[in-house]
Amino acid sequence: MTRQELGKRVRSERIRAGLSVKELAENAEVSASYIYAIESGTRGTHIEKLNRIASALGMTLQDLWSEKLH
């Protein structure tokens, strides 16, 4: 999965979960600018932070990384 695909996936799942960027960032203990950068595909992320983002979205890292979209 490319950065752009991952960013689209995070954004899609965030919207599906009914979370704002700020809410997701707070729940994942990262900055809102970090979430924006991931969603735009301009920044990669460390597995630990990606795991926190997945958890904040109510899913596992494996589910988030999966190619299958909801």
C-alpha positions as CSV (number, residue, x, y, z in Angstrom):
1,M,0.0,0.0,0.0
2,T,1.4,3.4,-1.0
3,R,1.4,6.5,1.3
4,Q,-1.4,7.9,-0.8
5,E,-3.5,4.7,-0.5
6,L,-2.9,4.6,3.2
7,G,-3.9,8.2,3.5
8,K,-7.1,7.7,1.6
9,R,-7.8,4.7,3.8
10,V,-7.2,6.6,7.1
11,R,-9.4,9.4,5.9
12,S,-12.2,7.1,4.8
13,E,-12.2,5.2,8.1
14,R,-12.0,8.4,10.1
15,I,-15.1,9.7,8.3
16,R,-16.9,6.4,8.7
17,A,-16.1,6.5,12.4
18,G,-17.6,10.0,12.6
19,L,-14.4,11.6,13.9
20,S,-12.9,14.9,13.0
21,V,-9.1,15.1,12.4
22,K,-8.7,16.7,15.8
23,E,-10.7,14.0,17.5
24,L,-8.7,11.2,15.8
25,A,-5.4,13.0,16.6
26,E,-6.3,13.3,20.3
27,N,-7.5,9.7,20.5
28,A,-4.3,8.5,18.8
29,E,-2.1,10.8,20.8
30,V,-0.6,12.5,17.7
31,S,-1.0,16.0,16.4
32,A,-3.8,17.0,14.0
33,S,-1.1,18.2,11.5
34,Y,0.3,14.6,11.6
35,I,-3.1,13.2,10.7
36,Y,-3.5,15.8,7.9
37,A,0.0,14.8,6.5
38,I,-0.8,11.1,6.6
39,E,-4.2,11.6,4.9
40,S,-2.7,13.8,2.2
41,G,0.0,11.1,1.5
42,T,2.8,13.5,2.1
43,R,4.1,11.7,5.2
44,G,4.7,8.1,6.1
45,T,4.4,6.9,9.7
46,H,6.0,4.6,12.1
47,I,4.2,1.3,12.8
48,E,3.7,2.3,16.5
49,K,1.8,5.5,15.5
50,L,-0.1,3.7,12.8
51,N,-1.2,1.1,15.3
52,R,-2.4,3.9,17.6
53,I,-4.3,5.5,14.7
54,A,-5.9,2.2,13.9
55,S,-6.9,1.6,17.5
56,A,-8.4,5.1,17.7
57,L,-10.5,4.2,14.6
58,G,-11.7,1.1,16.4
59,M,-9.9,-1.3,14.2
60,T,-6.7,-3.4,14.2
61,L,-3.6,-2.4,12.3
62,Q,-4.2,-5.5,10.1
63,D,-7.7,-4.2,9.2
64,L,-6.4,-0.7,8.4
65,W,-3.6,-2.1,6.2
66,S,-5.9,-4.4,4.4
67,E,-6.7,-3.6,0.8
68,K,-10.4,-4.3,1.4
69,L,-12.3,-1.1,1.9
70,H,-15.7,-0.9,3.7
